[in-house]
Amino acid sequence: MSGQQGPGKEPTGTSGAESDTRLTVYVALGANLLIAAAKAVGGVATGSPALLSEAAHSVADSLNEVFLLAALRRSRRPPDRRHPFGYGKERFFWSLLAAVGIFVTGACFSVFQGVQTLRSGPHETHEGYMAGLAVLGVAFLAEGASLVRALYQRRRAPDAVRGDPALRTVVAEDATAVLGVCLAIAGMALHMVTGRAAWEASASLAIGALLGHVAYRLGRDAREELIGEAVHPEIRSRIRALLDAQPEIDSVEALLTMRLGPDSALVAARVDLAPGLDSEHIELVSERIKSSVAHLWPTADQVFLDVTDAPTAAGR
C-alpha cells in the first residue's frame, strides 16, 4: 500500500484571484446596500409593488454578500486535526445559505407583493412613479457595472477560481438583478400607460419566479459540492491518461476524485505496478507521479496511490 499526500500549496495565481473575488463581492455589497435603500424609499413613497419587490431583491443580495464574505474568510483556515483536508467546503456551505436567502427574502416577498396587488383590486394611482423609474434607472446602471466587474474577473481568473461558488453567486445575483430591474421598469411603465396595477403585479410575480429559479440552481450546485462532487470529466480523463502513460504502471484499476474547495481537490488512484520494482523505486515512482499530477492540475493538492498488486521483490 502506497499513499502520497500533496504539499497542500496554493496554486500559482490563486491568491491574487482570491483578492479579486473579495473585491468583487465588496463592490456588489456596496452597490446593493445603496440600491436597496433607494428602492425601499421609492417603493414606500409610491406604493409600487414592483419597486418594493426589487427592494426585497436587493436586501436579499446584500445579505448574501455578507454570507460570501464569511465564506471567503473561513475557507482559508489551514487544516487541523478535526479537518485534515482544510476548510475549503465552507465556500459550498455559505453559497447554499445564499441560495436559501435569495429564495426566502427575495422570491417569497416578491410573490407575496404580486398576489397582494392582484387581490387588492384596481390601483389607478401612480403618483411619483417617474421618481421610481429614475431610481430603477440608476439601479440598472449600478447593477450593470457590478455585473461587468464580476464577468471580467471571472473571464480572467485561473481555471481553479472560475468555479468558485462566491464568484458564481455574485455573477448570478447581478445578472438576475439586471433582469429584475428591467421587469420592474416594464411593469411600472405599463401601469402608468394603462392604469392597471395588474401589470406591476405580474412584474412582481415574474421577479419572484426568476429569483426562485436562480435560488434553485445555486442551491443544487452547492448541494452537489457539499456531498462530494467529482472534478470535471475532462480533468479526470487527463489525469487517467497521465497515469496510463507511466511505464511503471501496468493498469489503473480505479480513479476517484473529489473537490475539496474551489482550489483544492483529492485524487485517489488504485494501480497495478509493473513487476521487478523494489520498495525504494516504488517510493520514487510515487513521488514522481504525484508531482506530475500536481503539475498537470495544480489544484490536486491531495494525491494518494494505492498499489493493489505489488510484486514480491518490492518487499511488501
Secondary structure as UniProt FT lines:
FT   TURN            12..13
FT   HELIX           14..46
FT   HELIX           49..74
FT   TURN            75..76
FT   TURN            84..85
FT   TURN            88..89
FT   HELIX           90..101
FT   HELIX           102..107
FT   HELIX           108..119
FT   TURN            127..128
FT   HELIX           129..156
FT   HELIX           159..162
FT   HELIX           165..194
FT   HELIX           198..226
FT   TURN            227..228
FT   HELIX           233..244
FT   TURN            247..248
FT   STRAND          249..261
FT   TURN            262..263
FT   STRAND          264..273
FT   TURN            275..276
FT   HELIX           279..296
FT   TURN            298..299
FT   STRAND          302..307
FT   HELIX           312..314
//
